Amino acid sequence: MWDSRPVWPKMSYCDRRNIMAKSGNRNIIKLKSTESPYFYTTTKNKSNKPGKLELRKYDPIVRMHVLFRESK
């Protein structure tokens, strides 16, 4: 008589995409090594960290941890 499965509204791909969380102030940045041309990509929240980001990360070209700075 009645089907026990829930009946979900039919949604297009665009409608489902709008339900997901928004990225907000997060931007993709490039962290470039100070010792070699190697770089990492990561995201940064501009409202929390308005300045340039600097991190010590592993550089496989130099094979040691070096300073990586945010670049455009």
GROMACS elastic network, one bead per residue, 0.5 to 0.9 nm:
[ bonds ]
;  ai    aj funct       b0    kb
    2     5     6  0.89419   500
    3     6     6  0.80543   500
    7    10     6  0.89867   500
    8    11     6  0.85753   500
   11    14     6  0.79392   500
   11    15     6  0.58259   500
   11    16     6  0.64624   500
   12    15     6  0.53326   500
   12    16     6  0.65222   500
   12    17     6  0.87817   500
   13    16     6  0.52660   500
   13    17     6  0.61945   500
   13    18     6  0.88270   500
   14    17     6  0.50913   500
   14    18     6  0.63709   500
   15    18     6  0.53222   500
   15    19     6  0.67837   500
   16    19     6  0.53779   500
   16    20     6  0.71207   500
   17    20     6  0.56714   500
   17    21     6  0.87945   500
   18    21     6  0.78627   500
   18    22     6  0.82288   500
   19    22     6  0.86898   500
   21    24     6  0.88658   500
   23    26     6  0.58420   500
   23    27     6  0.83351   500
   24    27     6  0.85394   500
   24    45     6  0.83780   500
   25    44     6  0.80415   500
   25    45     6  0.54004   500
   25    46     6  0.58366   500
   25    47     6  0.66296   500
   26    43     6  0.60596   500
   26    44     6  0.52584   500
   26    46     6  0.64209   500
   26    47     6  0.85590   500
   27    42     6  0.83726   500
   27    43     6  0.53564   500
   27    44     6  0.54486   500
   27    45     6  0.64658   500
   27    46     6  0.71879   500
   28    41     6  0.68956   500
   28    42     6  0.56888   500
   28    44     6  0.64978   500
   29    40     6  0.85269   500
   29    41     6  0.57653   500
   29    42     6  0.55688   500
   29    43     6  0.57516   500
   29    44     6  0.68393   500
   29    70     6  0.67266   500
   29    71     6  0.71764   500
   29    72     6  0.70650   500
   30    39     6  0.66052   500
   30    40     6  0.58339   500
   30    42     6  0.65074   500
   30    43     6  0.85038   500
   30    69     6  0.81705   500
   30    70     6  0.57255   500
   30    71     6  0.55921   500
   30    72     6  0.64905   500
   31    38     6  0.87383   500
   31    39     6  0.53725   500
   31    40     6  0.50366   500
   31    41     6  0.59853   500
   31    42     6  0.74898   500
   31    53     6  0.79445   500
   31    54     6  0.78519   500
   31    55     6  0.82486   500
   31    68     6  0.54879   500
   31    69     6  0.51488   500
   31    71     6  0.60149   500
   31    72     6  0.86919   500
   32    35     6  0.89037   500
   32    36     6  0.81783   500
   32    37     6  0.69814   500
   32    38     6  0.62386   500
   32    40     6  0.65425   500
   32    41     6  0.86621   500
   32    67     6  0.85183   500
   32    68     6  0.52095   500
   32    69     6  0.54222   500
   32    70     6  0.62524   500
   32    71     6  0.62992   500
   33    36     6  0.55729   500
   33    37     6  0.62862   500
   33    38     6  0.56985   500
   33    39     6  0.58066   500
   33    40     6  0.83478   500
   33    57     6  0.86154   500
   33    59     6  0.72892   500
   33    66     6  0.69717   500
   33    67     6  0.61796   500
   33    69     6  0.65176   500
   33    70     6  0.89843   500
   34    37     6  0.79074   500
   34    38     6  0.88008   500
   34    66     6  0.71451   500
   34    67     6  0.59763   500
   34    68     6  0.59736   500
   34    69     6  0.71425   500
   35    38     6  0.83588   500
   35    59     6  0.83976   500
   35    61     6  0.89552   500
   35    62     6  0.74309   500
   35    66     6  0.70853   500
   35    67     6  0.79088   500
   35    68     6  0.86534   500
   36    39     6  0.84911   500
   36    59     6  0.79712   500
   36    61     6  0.69847   500
   36    62     6  0.71900   500
   37    61     6  0.85502   500
   38    59     6  0.69484   500
   38    60     6  0.79918   500
   38    61     6  0.71630   500
   39    59     6  0.83460   500
   39    68     6  0.77566   500
   40    68     6  0.84052   500
   44    47     6  0.89444   500
   44    48     6  0.84040   500
   44    49     6  0.73051   500
   44    53     6  0.84571   500
   45    48     6  0.56227   500
   45    49     6  0.61430   500
   45    50     6  0.79692   500
   46    49     6  0.51748   500
   46    50     6  0.50158   500
   46    51     6  0.80894   500
   47    50     6  0.59025   500
   49    52     6  0.76983   500
   49    53     6  0.76446   500
   50    53     6  0.86872   500
   52    69     6  0.72778   500
   52    70     6  0.57333   500
   52    71     6  0.81671   500
   53    68     6  0.82775   500
   53    69     6  0.59758   500
   53    70     6  0.52502   500
   53    71     6  0.88499   500
   54    67     6  0.67726   500
   54    68     6  0.56100   500
   54    70     6  0.63735   500
   55    66     6  0.82615   500
   55    67     6  0.57256   500
   55    68     6  0.52424   500
   55    69     6  0.66489   500
   55    70     6  0.87618   500
   56    65     6  0.61018   500
   56    66     6  0.52887   500
   56    68     6  0.58842   500
   56    69     6  0.87934   500
   57    64     6  0.82938   500
   57    65     6  0.51478   500
   57    66     6  0.57825   500
   57    67     6  0.64861   500
   57    68     6  0.66132   500
   58    62     6  0.85703   500
   58    63     6  0.70499   500
   58    64     6  0.56252   500
   58    66     6  0.62971   500
   58    67     6  0.86459   500
   59    62     6  0.56474   500
   59    63     6  0.55712   500
   59    64     6  0.56899   500
   59    65     6  0.58597   500
   59    66     6  0.64566   500
   59    67     6  0.89303   500
   59    68     6  0.88927   500
   60    64     6  0.69818   500
   60    65     6  0.86868   500
   61    64     6  0.82324   500
   62    65     6  0.82497   500
   62    66     6  0.85028   500
